[in-house]
Amino acid sequence: MYALPQLLNGREAMATANLLFLLGLLGLVIGAIFHVLQSGFLTLFLRGFADIRQLFIRQSKALQAENERLRSDEALSAWKMSMLRHLKVYTSGCGAGLMLCSLILMGIS
């Protein structure tokens, strides 16, 4: 189908451009979510929900101690921040690239 776009009157190219634009927009939204999570803007809000959860669901002391140990582990939190930074860059870059490809494809057809 891609070999004969003149027979389809550009409908296939337009559908492909729309799909690329939608995927690019989705990538940019996911990148924005990673940026908000990395900035720590929702940290207080999410910790509040965790505190409310502890009121309704009981945890053993061993599980509480393990959770506290994981929260205080500097290497783990550095790895998480590094992973969020990489995911933010990759998803934002892919989203912007897909949107650019969509715009180029729309300009061609």
ABEGO torsion letter per residue (X at the ends): XAABAAAAGGAAAAAAAAAAAAAAAAAAAAAAAAAAAAAGAAAAAAAAAAAAAAAABBBBAAAAAAAAAAAABAAAAAAAAAAAAAAAAAAAAAAAAAAAAAAAAAAAX
